[in-house]
């Protein structure tokens, strides 16, 4: 049996999975540093906006008003878009924000959702690559596996 195709598959999947896991780890570290300096404030959902980009599904996200420690009011657009929406107008939510840039805040607890997805996708790619590679090694060492 030609071992080149499974070996190539293994290298591609392993590399993609390794890259995704590495990127997630780097981003998690940055997120942890960001959370260490962030302040928290209570905000109120004042509106729901719709996101029509990239699909047939319309995703909704809240616009939240909160007051920073400095006393200045800010309006932010939450980064997580869902359908059905998690929040409704009038809901109170906790905002995590950088005191140096309060306008870039977001609803607390949503910071790592994308990173978790990256890990959940990266680990299977990595495992698939390792699995195929180990099968290739076994085929070379022991002959075809029955």
Beta strands, then each sheet from edge to edge (+ up, - down):
strand 1: 38-51
strand 2: 59-67
strand 3: 73-77
strand 4: 92-98
strand 5: 101-107
sheet 1: 3+ 2- 1+ 4- 5+
end
